[in-house]
Amino acid sequence: MDGSTVRPLSPVDLADAFELSQLAGWNQTEADWRRLLSLAPEGCFCIEQEARVVATATVVRYERDCAWIGMVLTHPDWRGRGFARRLVGHTLDFARSLGIGSMKLDATVHGQALYESFGFTPEQDVERWERPGTSAISPASQSYSLALDQAAYGYSRADLLEALSPGACRTTRTDAYVLTRPGLIHSYLGPCIAESPESARELLTPVVNAVSGSGWFWDVFAENREARALASALGFHQVRRLVRMSLGSRLRERKEKIYALAGFEFG
């Protein structure tokens, strides 16, 4: 043990945190880090070494129903020292102190064994699909339906949806919604909830094609064949596969209605 301690992440740490996600090749922007800190000001943690942040982990809570763990990162020069284990343990202690009965995360192949050592078990696979191009989004795609989202997930993500679309109006559609946001590498498509494949296709086709040559990342449940088929039809191809894992009480989403996830850091 090197004597380092876990402490809260603060706004002055965001440049260091952003560098960690850049070094990992992730798509989050510095604005995404600011959004996380605003959404979960008491749930963002880090370890500091030599006057800089070298490891992070975040936990976003959805009321008392679910805590979502993400952004588990360690600087390449500081790996192998148990920082990720210490941070994950801290996030779990934090979630339990709030009385949250279910913890979830999306694990890479490299992180799965660590999470299993804490008692997490696999639920289902998630996939990242990509359409190459430049990063540019259409502002017309910013609207959401809290009712549709809650029906699909089984719990309220009201604060998340508001954080992902500040100032946006809620959609007048009753069958589907989608949000998009800029990314470091590509624009990000999601979350998206749709009552039917036809609704998803009608909504998403003009969104992804709104800017000629736009590049996208789109995360889906591997078991949602309709979402995968639609992604393929719109010119996307699969580039990554992760495992959704859970600890505590089981909360199963209605994956047939979830056409795009909010991101590996949000669920």
Steps between C-alpha positions, in 0.01 A plus 500: 500500500646837396301714744287670236136562589177528308358852494214678320565621149467879469466742208873582516572130431306481175794560270683206659189283485444586135859406422439154652206432270697636203791266577254209512362594156152566637244730341416726797569871471595737780135614488397141578724505808341827610158345448594203717626726777183709483273195494683316780700759698545260793552191284813585302824376657869502422847411623775760479871443463773759456247786497285354221202269467614157381184289550124560503163331550149641501165387631174655375197413704146471370310585817532200734438243229833472321858623521695505174880466518715635220816684395729251677831624363866489600786686337727252313798602714315411821333171412560184700481674837143407592354846441203371297416243770515765769277738304241235410482394864450862600216551251325188629533619860362838395200343323424273795517794741213655303290184529518417128424134446622449142836594349574468129779561251618413150829308522773464242672164461793642698283616791256210533715294740539800733125552521434130547731509802257747658204270430373646172343248264438527123151594379534546125739622232505853367655606171646819360425563134681762294434695184821675393504867413541840658353597838194716440143474627165648417358715783150396396548163669488633857172389655401223738210323669539423869197269489643288218841484668363399839277234347802347323743514792264444793630801694526876452800654324351849500817676616710322239268587213493863606880506532541351152265754342507826703222728391354251253128459468348162562395324182140512385533145369349230716677209333871594490769748599873544434778721636840563344813679617847587373787258564876522489524253209145477364162639590307278741154362424299429812308447706214392276178328604244382243178306527558316172766441233298717263500792747875464553574497127275799434664701778865402463547498123477880453704561818805297396479629143438867589864602450671358193805293590432510874667235715312328782535258790185305590482262799233227505403184683631202303166325557304781332513361148280775360739771624800314359327450165409868483857603583630275223246636251610855582863425423634414846726206588580342836835603652483404871319264735467546876310315772227661707546385859299546819534462874210486745133490408429425136361775278438381148437755230250443221778471246264463205402867549853632555648583159802694627666521841592826671866400509720258690530759779121536537333173401 
